[in-house]
Amino acid sequence: MKALVLVLLFAICSCENSTYTTKYDEVNLDEVLSSERLLNGYVNCLLDIGPCTPDAKELRKNLPDAIENDCKKCSIRQREGADRVMEYIIDNRPNDWAKLEEKFNPDGSYRLQYLAKKNQNPIESSQ
């Protein structure tokens, strides 16, 4: 279940398709992660407590499928972006992570995989 918020910004799919759309692959992650307003918007949409942009609404609709199928429909870019976003939220916004994890990954498997990976590569994780 490596793909929790997986797609917090990218793996937006049409479940009938065999791959996720690349329509939103050019989203600037640095801009989103550095903007409390933008990131709050995505988180609130995913938690059904705030309005959604069209891309966030599509993400919220399809995220369960992506998690259930371990992001098999994701491109390499989408996987890397999803991991980056989730790692950021785990490390910097633990309260948001707890809420997202409760909704999308209640067994906590993604967080455990991330922590194991981080402990195996402490130098790489601190960069």
Secondary structure, 3 states (H helix, E strand, C coil): CCCCHHHCCCCCCCCCCCCCCCCCCCCCHHHHHHCHHHHHHHHHHHCCCCCCCHHHHHHHHHHHHHHHCCCCCCCHHHHHHHHHHHHHHHHHCHHHHHHHHHHHCCCCHHHHHHHHHHHHCHHHHCC
